[in-house]
Amino acid sequence: MPKLNQVRCVLAVNDHRKSADFYREKLGFKLDLEVEGWFFLSRDNFKVMLDHCPDEVAATNRPWGTREFSIETPDGHRIMFGQEINVP
C-alpha cells in the first residue's frame, strides 16, 4: 500500500468564518491559508480545512497546489486524498 505522508481533515461547516475563529481562538490553531472560501488551519501536525465540500469523485487540481479526489465510506463519511502539484 502507498504510504500516507500527511493527513488533513476536511470539514463541511455551516459558517466557515465562524468555525475558523473557533479553531483559532478556542483551540489554538493558526491560519495557514485562506483561498476561495476555504480556511486551512493547523496546530502542531494536525491540519484541517473548513468549508462546504461538494460531492466530487473525479480528481481535481486545486488552487492551493494539490490534485485531489474523494471517496465515501459505507457510513457516508467522505475521505479526500491528494498529492502536491506545481501550480503555474
Sequence and secondary structure as in RCSB ss.txt:
>XXXX:A:sequence
MPKLNQVRCVLAVNDHRKSADFYREKLGFKLDLEVEGWFFLSRDNFKVMLDHCPDEVAATNRPWGTREFSIETPD
GHRIMFGQEINVP
>XXXX:A:secstr
       EEEE  S HHHHHHHHHHTT  EEEEEETTEEEEEETTEEEEES      S EE TTSEEEEEEE TT
S EEEEEEE    
